[in-house]
Amino acid sequence: MPVACVHIQVLPEYREAFINATRENHAQSILEKGNLRFDFLELASDSNQFMLYEAYETEAAAKAHKETKHYQTWKTKVENMMAVPRKGIQYQLLAPLSNS
């Protein structure tokens, strides 16, 4: 099961706009077929650093997410809000395992 942790540092002047845009992306992402989890986190020690935790049933579902209109809109909207390019780190879930 593919999991991505996407680390994002936002310029302070765009913090609220970034949060709003990412909440919109989150709301659509959790409705996607194959999406198991899409968490939007703020670093406790720095309110301008965020992480997206995304888990999908399959690699195909993870790839399909990046082809959605809402993801493309989010990507374009927030690109210039970042202090540095976002960094996505890919993982494979080992536990918990599905009971199905």
N, C-alpha and C positions, 0 to 999 in steps of 0.2 A: 504494500500500500504506500504510494508516494506521499511524502510530506515535504512542504517547503516552508522555511522560515525566512521571511523577507525583512531585512533590516533597512530602515529608512530614517535619515536625519533631515529634518525640515528646517528651512530658514525661519527664524522666529516670527517675522512679519507675515508668514503664510500659514502659521499653525492652525488657526481656526478654519481657514479655507480648505486646508489639507484634511482636517478631521471631517468636515462636512462632505467633501468629495469621497473620502474613503468609506464613510458610513453608507453613502449611496451605493458604492461598489459592493460593500459587504451585504447589504440588503438583497441585492440581485444574486450575488455569488452563492449564498446559502440556499437559493432555490434551484440551482443547477443540478441536473441529473449527475450523479456520481460524486457530488460534493459531500463529504462527511463532516467537515468542520472548516470554519473560516473565522478565526478570531482576530480582532484588531486590538493591539496592546500598546500602551504608552509606558515608556521606561520610568520607573518610580523616581529615579534620581535626576532625570532630565526630560522635561515636558516637550522637548522638540525631537525626541528620538522615539521611534515607533517600531513595532514588529507586526507583521501579518503571519499568522500560523494557519497554513492551508493543508488540509488532508483530503485525499481523493481515493475513490475505490480503485481506480486504475490509472496507468500512465495516459491512456487515451482521454480520460475525464480531465486530468490535469492539463493536457494539451488543449482540449476543447475550451477550457476556461479562458485561455489566452486569446481565443478567437472570438469571444463574445463581444457584442457591441458595448456592454457596460464596462468591461475591462479595458477595451480600446479607448473609450471615452475617459475613463479614470486615468489611464496612462498618459494620455495627451494633456489632460487638465493639470496633473500634479508634477509633470516632468520638470518644470521650471521652479517649482517650490522647494526642491531638494537642495541641501547644502552640498551633498556629494551624491553620486549615482547610487541608487538602491542596490543592495546586495542580497541576492537570493541564494540560500544554501539548501541543497536537496538532501533529503533523508529517506530512509525506508523504515516504516513502522515495524517494530519487533513485538511490542506488547502495549496495550492489550490486544489479543487476537480476537477476531470476530467469532461468535458462537454459531454462525450460520454455515 
